[in-house]
Amino acid sequence: MSFTDKVRNKTENAVGVAKEKTGEATGDRELQAEGKAEQSKAALKDAGEKLKDAVGNVKDALGGSKS
């Protein structure tokens, strides 16, 4: 996972947390749900990036790609 991807995912998660908390404080359920959705989206992207890294590590451990 590139540094830029990590920063984007962390930023998206932070925005989601802020929206969720603002929605809770103001009673805006729609904003709260939007914040939770952004957090979930960021977590899913992060998991995908980690999976790509793991596959790359396995390929490297097995001697790279042999096409």
C-alpha positions in Angstrom: 0.0 0.0 0.0 1.4 3.3 -1.0 1.8 6.1 1.6 -0.6 8.2 -0.4 -3.3 5.4 -0.2 -2.8 5.1 3.5 -3.2 8.9 4.0 -6.3 8.9 1.8 -7.9 6.1 3.7 -7.1 7.7 7.1 -8.5 11.0 5.9 -11.7 9.4 4.6 -12.1 7.6 7.9 -11.5 10.8 9.9 -14.1 12.7 7.8 -16.5 9.9 8.4 -15.9 10.0 12.2 -16.4 13.8 12.2 -19.7 13.5 10.2 -20.9 10.7 12.5 -20.2 12.7 15.7 -21.7 15.9 14.2 -24.8 14.0 13.3 -25.0 12.5 16.8 -24.6 16.0 18.4 -27.1 17.6 16.2 -29.6 14.8 15.9 -29.1 14.5 12.2 -29.4 10.8 11.6 -28.7 11.2 7.8 -25.4 12.8 8.5 -24.6 10.2 11.2 -25.3 7.4 8.7 -23.3 9.1 6.0 -20.3 9.3 8.4 -20.6 5.6 9.3 -20.8 4.7 5.6 -17.6 6.7 4.9 -15.8 4.9 7.7 -16.9 1.6 6.3 -15.8 2.5 2.8 -12.4 3.6 4.1 -12.0 0.4 6.1 -12.9 -1.7 3.0 -10.3 0.2 0.9 -7.7 -0.3 3.6 -8.4 -4.0 3.7 -8.2 -4.3 -0.1 -4.8 -2.5 0.0 -3.5 -4.8 2.7 -4.7 -7.8 0.7 -2.8 -6.6 -2.4 0.3 -6.1 -0.2 0.0 -9.7 1.2 -0.4 -11.2 -2.3 2.7 -9.3 -3.4 4.6 -10.5 -0.4 3.6 -14.1 -1.2 4.6 -13.7 -4.8 8.0 -12.3 -3.7 8.5 -15.2 -1.2 7.8 -17.7 -4.0 10.3 -16.2 -6.3 8.2 -13.6 -8.1 5.8 -14.2 -11.0 6.7 -17.0 -13.4 4.5 -16.5 -16.4 
